[in-house]
Amino acid sequence: MKAIWAIVFLFVNTSTLAAKDVTGADSADFIQAKEAWLDGQDVEALQGLATLAREGHIPAKILLSRIADTPKFSAHITAQLSRKERINLFREPKGLSGRDWLLSASEESDLANALWVIQSSELAQPDYETIIPTLVAYGEIRPVFDYFVEMWDFEVFEFVAQILLENDEAFGAAGRYRLGSIIQSMANAGKPLPLPSTINTSAKAQEYLNWLRSDVNEFASSGLIRIASDRVAQPDDVPEYLMPFRFAHPDRAEDRVRLAKIVNELPELQPLRLFCETKCKTVQQEACYADGAWALMQAAAYPFPFASPAQSLIDDASYWGSPRFVTDVNRMLAKGNWPGCR
């Protein structure tokens, strides 16, 4: 793979964007509804948000739509409601099926418009140069990351790489793995590489790529670790990313150790560690880490499995510290068939 670095480097500097406040998010009624949701009082909170949304409150429209569009936050509620009740609680009263509140809000808010473009999956070469910076500026990291995946076919690699480099702390390990995939693709195509200014030799570039595409970063991105297969001999010049592989699984003892170690290393999985420490005996915690991480993958929770429904309105730290959080974690793990302490 050394030959791929024999091309011109594109040097960039890194910086961090500060999160913007959402206009109207400090209103007393909205804060009350938001706190009710964090307390686990779903029906009361959603009814309060629906009332505010019908009054034209933009943050309420955004939060209500994001909760409705995220099954782990809404499926347990919608399962108990009739179709009419679901429409009345979660949607704007327009037409037979109602209208998504986010579409309504998108007519008045740059944040809502950016979220709507992603949520509605209208990806006919969208205005990514506006949408992505808007979402990053408001701290909506999880939707941006999902958008990066959907944008892959448009090959806007340089732009996405720049965003990831400028906001490394916000995107964390998952963002680093995505950046590594972008750099690998650009290198394979012989394009200039977006690299930090300190990466100024081929050897440093190769080392940097290996770090970006590490097991820890890959796991943060997908909840999976690829392990090279030892069953088929391969020529020495075959790139690592083309080698046959299997995924680490918690039923294998050696994989369980590896998965648990990664769970210990990732800040975004701290809630899983605390969950296991609370639920399981000390001798069972390694298995709980590995099984829990696998269950989150089965529940399609990665990346950022414990992100709030709208990070611009409820930061992750506030969500993690809320009374409802443990219940949500239990619900996610149950969806992923967590086997329990063992």
C-alpha positions as CSV (number, residue, x, y, z in Angstrom):
1,M,0.0,0.0,0.0
2,K,3.0,2.3,0.3
3,A,2.7,3.4,-3.3
4,I,-0.7,5.1,-2.8
5,W,1.0,7.9,-0.8
6,A,3.1,9.0,-3.7
7,I,0.8,11.9,-4.6
8,V,0.4,15.6,-3.7
9,F,-0.8,16.3,-0.2
10,L,-3.5,18.8,0.6
11,F,-2.8,20.4,4.0
12,V,-5.5,21.7,6.2
13,N,-5.7,23.2,9.7
14,T,-8.2,22.0,12.3
15,S,-10.6,24.1,14.4
16,T,-13.8,23.5,16.4
17,L,-17.2,25.1,15.7
18,A,-19.2,26.3,18.7
19,A,-22.8,25.0,18.9
20,K,-25.5,27.6,18.2
21,D,-28.6,28.2,20.3
22,V,-32.0,27.4,18.7
23,T,-34.3,30.4,18.8
24,G,-37.3,29.8,21.1
25,A,-35.7,26.8,22.9
26,D,-35.5,28.9,26.2
27,S,-39.3,29.4,26.4
28,A,-40.8,28.2,29.7
29,D,-43.5,26.0,28.1
30,F,-40.9,24.2,25.9
31,I,-38.5,23.7,28.8
32,Q,-41.4,22.2,30.8
33,A,-42.3,19.8,28.0
34,K,-38.7,18.8,27.4
35,E,-38.1,18.2,31.2
36,A,-41.2,16.0,31.3
37,W,-39.8,14.0,28.4
38,L,-36.4,13.6,30.2
39,D,-38.3,12.5,33.3
40,G,-39.9,9.7,31.3
41,Q,-43.4,11.2,31.2
42,D,-43.8,10.5,27.5
43,V,-47.5,11.2,27.0
44,E,-47.5,14.4,29.0
45,A,-44.4,15.6,27.2
46,L,-45.5,14.7,23.7
47,Q,-48.9,16.3,24.3
48,G,-47.2,19.5,25.5
49,L,-44.9,19.5,22.5
50,A,-47.9,18.9,20.2
51,T,-49.8,21.9,21.7
52,L,-46.7,24.1,21.3
53,A,-46.2,22.9,17.7
54,R,-49.8,23.8,16.8
55,E,-49.1,27.2,18.2
56,G,-46.1,27.6,15.8
57,H,-43.3,26.9,18.2
58,I,-40.3,25.8,16.0
59,P,-38.2,23.9,18.6
60,A,-41.3,21.9,19.6
61,K,-41.9,21.0,16.0
62,I,-38.3,19.9,15.6
63,L,-38.2,17.8,18.8
64,L,-41.6,16.2,18.2
65,S,-40.7,15.2,14.7
66,R,-37.3,13.8,15.7
67,I,-38.8,11.7,18.5
68,A,-41.5,10.5,16.1
69,D,-38.9,9.6,13.5
70,T,-36.7,7.7,15.9
71,P,-38.3,4.3,16.8
72,K,-36.3,3.8,20.0
73,F,-38.0,6.9,21.4
74,S,-41.5,6.5,19.9
75,A,-42.3,2.9,19.1
76,H,-43.4,2.0,22.6
77,I,-45.8,4.9,22.5
78,T,-47.2,4.5,19.0
79,A,-47.8,0.7,19.6
80,Q,-50.5,1.7,22.1
81,L,-52.3,4.3,19.9
82,S,-54.8,4.1,17.1
83,R,-53.9,5.6,13.8
84,K,-56.0,8.7,14.5
85,E,-54.3,9.1,17.9
86,R,-50.8,8.7,16.4
87,I,-51.6,11.4,13.8
88,N,-53.0,13.7,16.4
89,L,-50.0,13.3,18.7
90,F,-47.1,13.3,16.3
91,R,-48.2,15.1,13.1
92,E,-49.4,18.5,11.9
93,P,-53.2,18.4,11.3
94,K,-53.1,18.6,7.5
95,G,-54.7,16.1,5.1
96,L,-55.8,12.6,6.0
97,S,-52.4,11.4,7.3
98,G,-51.2,14.7,8.7
99,R,-47.9,16.4,7.8
100,D,-44.5,16.0,9.4
101,W,-43.9,18.9,11.8
102,L,-40.3,19.1,10.6
103,L,-41.6,20.0,7.1
104,S,-43.6,22.8,8.6
105,A,-40.7,24.0,10.6
106,S,-38.4,23.8,7.6
107,E,-40.2,26.8,6.1
108,E,-39.0,29.0,8.9
109,S,-35.8,27.5,10.3
110,D,-32.4,26.8,8.7
111,L,-31.9,24.0,11.3
112,A,-35.3,22.4,10.6
113,N,-34.7,22.7,6.8
114,A,-31.3,20.9,7.1
115,L,-32.8,18.1,9.2
116,W,-35.8,17.8,6.9
117,V,-33.6,17.3,3.8
118,I,-31.9,14.4,5.6
119,Q,-35.0,12.9,7.2
120,S,-37.0,13.0,4.0
121,S,-34.2,11.3,2.0
122,E,-34.4,13.7,-0.9
123,L,-30.8,13.3,-2.0
124,A,-30.8,14.5,-5.6
125,Q,-27.5,16.3,-5.2
126,P,-28.7,18.5,-2.3
127,D,-27.1,21.7,-1.1
128,Y,-24.6,19.9,1.1
129,E,-22.4,22.9,1.4
130,T,-25.2,24.6,3.4
131,I,-26.9,21.6,5.0
132,I,-23.8,20.0,6.6
133,P,-22.3,23.2,8.2
134,T,-25.7,24.2,9.5
135,L,-26.2,20.9,11.3
136,V,-22.7,20.9,12.7
137,A,-23.1,24.5,13.9
138,Y,-26.2,23.4,15.9
139,G,-24.5,20.3,17.2
140,E,-26.6,17.8,15.3
141,I,-23.8,15.3,14.9
142,R,-25.7,12.0,14.6
143,P,-27.8,13.2,11.6
144,V,-24.7,14.6,9.9
145,F,-22.9,11.3,10.2
146,D,-25.9,9.5,8.7
147,Y,-25.9,12.0,5.9
148,F,-22.2,11.4,5.2
149,V,-23.0,7.8,4.5
150,E,-25.9,8.7,2.1
151,M,-23.7,11.3,0.4
152,W,-21.0,8.8,-0.5
153,D,-22.2,8.3,-4.1
154,F,-21.9,12.0,-4.8
155,E,-18.1,11.8,-4.1
156,V,-17.9,15.1,-2.2
157,F,-14.9,13.7,-0.3
158,E,-12.8,16.8,0.1
159,F,-15.7,18.8,1.6
160,V,-16.7,16.0,4.1
161,A,-13.1,15.4,5.0
162,Q,-12.6,19.1,5.9
163,I,-15.7,19.0,8.1
164,L,-14.5,15.9,9.9
165,L,-11.0,17.4,10.4
166,E,-12.4,20.7,11.7
167,N,-14.7,18.9,14.2
168,D,-12.7,15.9,15.3
169,E,-13.8,16.1,18.9
170,A,-17.5,16.3,18.0
171,F,-17.4,13.4,15.6
172,G,-15.0,11.3,17.7
173,A,-13.9,7.8,16.8
174,A,-16.8,7.2,14.3
175,G,-15.8,10.4,12.4
176,R,-12.2,9.3,12.3
177,Y,-13.1,6.0,10.7
178,R,-15.2,7.8,8.2
179,L,-12.3,10.1,7.5
180,G,-10.0,7.1,7.0
181,S,-12.5,5.6,4.5
182,I,-12.5,8.9,2.6
183,I,-8.7,9.2,2.5
184,Q,-8.4,5.6,1.4
185,S,-10.8,6.2,-1.5
186,M,-9.1,9.4,-2.5
187,A,-5.7,7.7,-2.4
188,N,-6.9,4.8,-4.5
189,A,-8.2,7.4,-7.1
190,G,-4.9,9.3,-7.0
191,K,-6.4,12.5,-5.6
192,P,-4.7,15.0,-3.3
193,L,-5.3,13.9,0.3
194,P,-6.9,16.0,3.0
195,L,-4.5,15.6,5.9
196,P,-3.5,17.6,9.0
197,S,-0.5,19.8,8.4
198,T,1.6,17.7,10.7
199,I,1.3,14.7,8.3
200,N,4.0,15.7,5.8
201,T,5.6,12.4,4.8
202,S,4.4,9.2,3.2
203,A,5.3,7.2,6.3
204,K,3.3,9.6,8.5
205,A,0.4,9.4,6.1
206,Q,0.4,5.6,6.2
207,E,0.6,5.7,10.0
208,Y,-2.2,8.2,10.2
209,L,-4.5,6.2,7.9
210,N,-3.9,3.0,10.0
211,W,-4.9,5.0,13.1
212,L,-8.0,6.4,11.5
213,R,-9.0,2.9,10.4
214,S,-8.3,1.2,13.7
215,D,-10.5,-1.4,15.4
216,V,-11.7,1.1,17.9
217,N,-12.7,3.7,15.3
218,E,-14.3,1.1,13.1
219,F,-16.4,-0.2,16.0
220,A,-17.5,3.3,16.9
221,S,-18.8,3.7,13.4
222,S,-20.6,0.4,12.9
223,G,-20.6,-1.6,16.0
224,L,-18.5,-4.2,14.2
225,I,-14.8,-5.3,14.1
226,R,-13.5,-7.0,11.1
227,I,-11.0,-9.8,11.8
228,A,-8.8,-11.1,9.0
229,S,-9.6,-14.7,8.1
230,D,-6.8,-17.2,8.7
231,R,-8.3,-19.8,6.5
232,V,-7.1,-18.6,3.1
233,A,-3.6,-17.7,2.3
234,Q,-3.2,-14.3,0.5
235,P,-0.4,-12.8,-1.5
236,D,1.7,-10.3,0.5
237,D,0.7,-7.4,-1.8
238,V,-3.0,-7.7,-1.2
239,P,-4.3,-4.5,0.6
240,E,-5.6,-5.2,4.1
241,Y,-9.1,-3.8,3.2
242,L,-9.4,-6.5,0.4
243,M,-8.5,-9.4,2.7
244,P,-11.2,-11.9,3.6
245,F,-12.6,-11.4,7.1
246,R,-15.1,-12.3,9.7
247,F,-16.8,-10.1,12.3
248,A,-15.8,-10.3,16.0
249,H,-18.6,-12.0,18.0
250,P,-19.1,-12.2,21.7
251,D,-19.7,-15.9,21.7
252,R,-16.0,-16.4,20.9
253,A,-13.8,-16.0,24.0
254,E,-11.0,-14.1,22.2
255,D,-13.5,-11.8,20.5
256,R,-15.3,-11.2,23.7
257,V,-12.1,-9.9,25.3
258,R,-11.4,-7.7,22.3
259,L,-15.0,-6.2,22.2
260,A,-14.9,-5.5,25.9
261,K,-11.6,-3.7,25.7
262,I,-13.0,-1.5,23.0
263,V,-16.1,-0.7,25.0
264,N,-13.8,0.4,27.8
265,E,-11.9,2.7,25.4
266,L,-14.8,4.6,23.8
267,P,-16.3,7.6,25.7
268,E,-19.5,7.3,23.8
269,L,-20.1,3.9,25.3
270,Q,-19.7,5.0,28.9
271,P,-23.5,4.4,29.5
272,L,-23.1,0.8,28.5
273,R,-20.3,0.4,31.0
274,L,-22.3,2.0,33.8
275,F,-25.3,-0.2,32.8
276,C,-23.2,-3.4,33.1
277,E,-21.6,-2.3,36.4
278,T,-25.1,-1.8,37.8
279,K,-26.8,-4.9,36.3
280,C,-24.1,-7.6,36.5
281,K,-21.6,-9.0,38.9
282,T,-17.9,-8.1,38.5
283,V,-17.0,-11.4,36.9
284,Q,-19.9,-10.9,34.4
285,Q,-19.0,-7.4,33.2
286,E,-16.7,-8.4,30.4
287,A,-19.4,-10.5,28.8
288,C,-21.9,-7.7,29.5
289,Y,-19.7,-5.2,27.7
290,A,-19.3,-7.5,24.6
291,D,-22.9,-8.7,24.6
292,G,-24.3,-5.2,25.1
293,A,-22.1,-3.8,22.3
294,W,-23.3,-6.6,20.0
295,A,-26.9,-6.0,21.0
296,L,-26.7,-2.3,20.2
297,M,-25.4,-3.3,16.7
298,Q,-28.3,-5.7,16.3
299,A,-30.6,-2.8,17.2
300,A,-29.0,-0.6,14.5
301,A,-28.0,1.9,17.1
302,Y,-24.5,2.8,15.8
303,P,-22.9,5.3,15.4
304,F,-23.5,7.3,18.6
305,P,-25.9,4.7,20.1
306,F,-26.8,6.9,23.0
307,A,-27.4,10.2,21.2
308,S,-30.4,12.3,22.2
309,P,-33.3,12.6,19.6
310,A,-32.3,16.2,18.8
311,Q,-28.8,17.1,20.0
312,S,-29.4,20.8,19.2
313,L,-32.2,20.9,21.8
314,I,-31.2,18.2,24.3
315,D,-27.4,17.7,24.6
316,D,-26.3,14.1,25.1
317,A,-25.0,14.7,28.6
318,S,-28.4,16.0,29.8
319,Y,-30.0,12.9,28.2
320,W,-27.6,10.5,29.8
321,G,-28.2,12.0,33.2
322,S,-32.0,12.0,32.9
323,P,-34.4,9.6,34.7
324,R,-35.6,8.1,31.4
325,F,-32.2,7.1,30.2
326,V,-31.9,3.7,31.9
327,T,-35.3,2.7,30.5
328,D,-34.2,3.7,27.0
329,V,-31.0,1.7,27.3
330,N,-32.9,-1.4,28.5
331,R,-35.3,-0.9,25.5
332,M,-32.4,-0.7,23.0
333,L,-30.6,-3.7,24.4
334,A,-33.9,-5.8,24.5
335,K,-34.4,-4.9,20.8
336,G,-30.9,-6.2,20.1
337,N,-31.6,-9.4,22.0
338,W,-29.1,-8.8,24.8
339,P,-28.8,-12.2,26.6
340,G,-28.5,-10.7,30.1
341,C,-25.7,-11.1,32.6
342,R,-23.7,-14.3,32.1
